[in-house]
């Protein structure tokens, strides 16, 4: 884009309809417990290699992700932060209780100074998920 090019003409050249995060996993079958059983997403487009699940989409009408077999070591590297996802469930307390019943260690629900009420959970791949909604006053 040249210095004199109009910003609106730049916008016309951008054709972005969506973005699908790719989430690496050490064990996709195990990961699906969190994504499907825990979050209620639907699994589709399973890709298998020698019978082993190596990729799939998980989605609902609001969001979608691609889960992919992690390259290299199946273990999370030390000090690896990886992805961070912030979820906005329809009911924070029900979501927390559901994940807790599935055996996930969930944090307490806390009203934060920045106006959100949140809790955290770590999935089977070691990724931190924050669930939050605006604090009710």
N, C-alpha and C positions, 0 to 999 in steps of 0.2 A: 504494500500500500504506500503510495507516495504521500508526501507531506500535505499536498493540496487535496487529496482524495476525501470526499465527503464520508462521514461516519455512516450515514444511512445507506450509501451504496455498499459499504463493507458489510452491513447487516444482511443485505440481500444476498450476499455470497456465502453466508453461513447457513448450512443445511443440517442443523442438529435437531433430531427428533427425540433422542433419548440417549441415556448412558447406562450401561450395564456393568456394575462393579464385578470384577473377577476375584473370587475368594479362594486362595490356595488352602488345601486341606491335606492332612496326613492320612486320613481314613474317611473317605466320603460316606461310606455306609454308616459309620458312627456319627459323622457330622450331621447327617439327615435327621437324627433324633432331635437336635436343637432346632434346625431350620424348619422341619415339617411338624414334628410332634410339639416342640416348644413354641414356635412362632405361628404355626398354622398355615405355613406356605405350602404350595403344591409343587411336587417334583415332576419335571417333564424333560424331554430330550436327553434321556440317559445315553451316555457314550460308554461303551465297555471295551476293554482290551483283555483277551483271554479270560472272559467271564467276570473280571474285576471292574467295578464302576470307577471310571477315571474322569468323568465330567457330567454335569447335569445343570439344568436351570431350576431354580426355585422361585416362585412368584405368587402374587395375588393381584387383585385389580389395581393396586396402588404402587407396587414396587416389584422389582425382579433382580436376581443375582445369578451369576454363573459360578458354580462351585467346580473347582478344578483340582486334580491331583497335584500336590505340591512337588515341585522338582527338587532334586538333590536329597538331602537328609530328611527323613520323615519327622525328625524332632525339631521343635522350635529353637532357633539359635538363641544363645544367651543374650539378654538385654535387647531382644527384638521386640519392637512395639507393634509392628504390623499395622493392620487396618484398625480403624475405630468407627463404629457405627452408632448413630444416635437415632433411637426409635421413638415414635410418638404413638403409643397405643391408644385405643379408645377408652380403656379403663386401666389405669396404672396398677391399682391394687390387685385386680383380678389377674392381670398378666404376671405380676410378681408371684402370686400364690400358685399359679399354674406351673411356672418354671421351677418353683421350690418343690412342688409335688413330684415333678419329674426327676428330682434329685440334684438340681443345680444349686450351688451356693450363691445365694442372692444377698446383696447388701440390704441394709435398712433403707426405707424410703425417707429421704431428707429434703426439707425445703432449703434451697440454695439462695445465697444473697443475690444472685443474678435473675431471680424471679421464676426459676424452674423448680419443680418437685421431681426428684429423680431417684433411681436405684440402678445398681450395676450388677452384671452377671458376666462370668467368663465361660465361653463355650468350650467344647471338647478339644478344639484346636488351639486354645490359649488366647483367643481374641476377646477383648473387652467390649461389651455392649452396654450402652447407657440407654435407659428408658426414662423418658421425661415428658412432662406436660407443664404448661404454665401454672404457677402456684395460684390456688384459689384464695381469694381474699375475703 
